[in-house]
Amino acid sequence: MIQPAPAKLNLALHVTGRRADGYHLLDSLVAFAAIGDHVSLQTGPAALTVDGPFAEQVPTDDSNLCLRAARAMGAEASIHLTKNLPVASGIGGGSADAAAVMRGLAAQGWSLPDNPAALGADIPVCLASRPLRMRGVGERLDAVPPLPALPLVLINPGQPLATPPVFAALSRRDNPGLPDPDWHDAESLIDWLARCRNDLQPAAISLVPVIAEVLAALDRAGARLARMSGSGATCFGIFDSPDAARAAADALTRPGWWTVATELAPLPAPGYISTKTGRK
Ligand code: ATP
């Protein structure tokens, strides 16, 4: 059974605090792109094979999040991962893969782990694989108004960026939360997003300055809004039409950059798990 593991995009991400245990509190609008990894599962002894354009960058030992997800469910599965997404790039590849394994195993009757977030803060939202507002340390998910299928360009400049140093480079951790979600179409969503930020963006740029170049290039290519996702370094640009996104992606191809035209996926991935929505 093939499970999609769509790229996660933080369309907006505010860092609103820090808990005594060091975990940061976030307020983020999370959505998914129509591009991602794929995971296929077969019953059998625990094993992992990987192919795809970024296969060489993922561990294939026990530390791979696909195998850890199966282990967390007490399941034995033979897993094949097609790695289409760049690794350590702010679009949740590992969490998306782990969630896809959990979805696939749940469809075969295994029970989800009690605390999927223990494997990664983005796993609960990736299990749902549909637009949600994510708060706390990733465990609080609330429904949002429907999102349009916005045309997007995603660019990763080819520099892996681990998450902890980006949080460590933050100058403030007590920013206000997101404004109330109140969009009803693409224009009002873009207006709403323009009132938001990714608070991790300046910190990530201080570590990987080429992110600023990527954002400027998206702006010059006509993006209505350009922003970094997660802790970077992948950035997204929102375009007026699929043709405009494709033309921009063609124009923004550089050696070492991963550049794709895609769109927001307004509907959940098949087999999505919706039980976490609206939990306090
Ligand atoms: P996030 O947006 O949730 O911060 P990310 O996109 O920045 O995630 P990942 O691609 O999930 O980061 O990779 C983080 C680390 O996890 C990598 O350094 C990699 O070695 C490890 N890892 C383990 N399993 C996987 C997997 N299946 N895919 C990608 N990375 C994996």
Boltz pocket constraint, residues with backbone or C-beta under 6 A from the ligand:
constraints:
  - pocket:
      binder: B
      contacts: [[A, 8], [A, 57], [A, 58], [A, 59], [A, 63], [A, 64], [A, 65], [A, 66], [A, 86], [A, 87], [A, 88], [A, 89], [A, 90], [A, 91], [A, 92], [A, 93], [A, 94], [A, 95], [A, 97], [A, 98], [A, 122], [A, 161], [A, 163], [A, 230], [A, 231], [A, 232]]
      max_distance: 6.0
